[in-house]
Amino acid sequence: MAKPILYGADYSVYVRIARLALEEKGVDYELIPLDIFAADGIPAWYRKHHPFGRIPAFEHDGFRLFETGAIARYVDEAFDGPALQPAEARGRARMDQIVGTLDSYGYRAMVWDVAVERLEKAPADEKLIAAGLRQAETVLKVLTSLKAKGPWLLGGQLTLADLHAAPIIAYFVKVAEGRDMLARFADIQEWYARIATRPSFAGTEKVA
Ligand SMILES: N[C@@H](CCC(=O)N[C@@H](CS)C(=O)NCC(=O)O)C(=O)O
């Protein structure tokens, strides 16, 4: 079988989530660079892979996918390597709940409204950052309340919930407000310190 292909950029949170799944499974893949913020826009051919022009998109032996959650689940189920989804219904439901919470309430607030706004805008929109921080606090409270005992969000098994959360938190803690807030959530701060030491995490760090 051919190597799977991932289209995307190393600065992207969602591309990193898909890469973490591939790396944790030990899958050899090719990352084809696709810069959605390029000055001349997204290349026309890419719309066949992702009609909405987002990254990542994925391809394996002619099977094409977009949407990171679908890609990560496929990677987990189609390849050998450690299972990244709980075997039982409640564990899988909890995993999906965490992933959905991050997609719906965490990503925009933590990455764009707090981190990108603070890092890239001058002057920054302080109201947007304040609102983002309020939402981030709720997300961190929810993660704390859902976190099972053990090293990972669902307990002893590293799952797609961990791989979805880590790149979002990594962006959030690029700024002081994010680091200060995470420090108030000891369980999640410890979890983040733990996942940040995994080779998959270091191996998917944006190249400067
Ligand atoms: N729902 C999509 C979200 C992907 C997404 O938003 N990717 C960002 C990069 S992290 C993107 O392509 N942004 C470009 C844009 O918003 O135009 C998924 O799960 O893959």
The ligand as an SDF file (V2000), in Angstrom:
LIG
                    3D

 20 19  0  0  0  0  0  0  0  0999 V2000
  -13.0650   21.3190   10.8400 N   0  0  0  0  0  0  0  0  0  0  0  0
  -11.7510   21.3200   10.2300 C   0  0  0  0  0  0  0  0  0  0  0  0
  -10.9980   22.5520   10.7380 C   0  0  0  0  0  0  0  0  0  0  0  0
   -9.6820   22.7220   10.0350 C   0  0  0  0  0  0  0  0  0  0  0  0
   -9.1810   24.1510   10.1790 C   0  0  0  0  0  0  0  0  0  0  0  0
   -9.9090   25.0630   10.5940 O   0  0  0  0  0  0  0  0  0  0  0  0
   -7.9140   24.3290    9.8280 N   0  0  0  0  0  0  0  0  0  0  0  0
   -7.3460   25.6490    9.8610 C   0  0  0  0  0  0  0  0  0  0  0  0
   -5.8540   25.6100   10.1350 C   0  0  0  0  0  0  0  0  0  0  0  0
   -5.5260   25.0550   11.7950 S   0  0  0  0  0  0  0  0  0  0  0  0
   -7.5540   26.2990    8.5140 C   0  0  0  0  0  0  0  0  0  0  0  0
   -7.4340   25.6400    7.4960 O   0  0  0  0  0  0  0  0  0  0  0  0
   -7.8620   27.6050    8.5100 N   0  0  0  0  0  0  0  0  0  0  0  0
   -8.0090   28.3530    7.2970 C   0  0  0  0  0  0  0  0  0  0  0  0
   -9.2120   29.2310    7.2960 C   0  0  0  0  0  0  0  0  0  0  0  0
   -9.8550   29.3550    8.3480 O   0  0  0  0  0  0  0  0  0  0  0  0
   -9.4920   29.7970    6.2470 O   0  0  0  0  0  0  0  0  0  0  0  0
  -11.0090   20.0420   10.5900 C   0  0  0  0  0  0  0  0  0  0  0  0
  -11.3820   19.3930   11.5780 O   0  0  0  0  0  0  0  0  0  0  0  0
  -10.0950   19.6400    9.8670 O   0  0  0  0  0  0  0  0  0  0  0  0
  1  2  1  0
  2  3  1  0
  2 18  1  0
  3  4  1  0
  4  5  1  0
  5  6  2  0
  5  7  1  0
  7  8  1  0
  8  9  1  0
  8 11  1  0
  9 10  1  0
 11 12  2  0
 11 13  1  0
 13 14  1  0
 14 15  1  0
 15 16  2  0
 15 17  1  0
 18 19  2  0
 18 20  1  0
M  END
$$$$
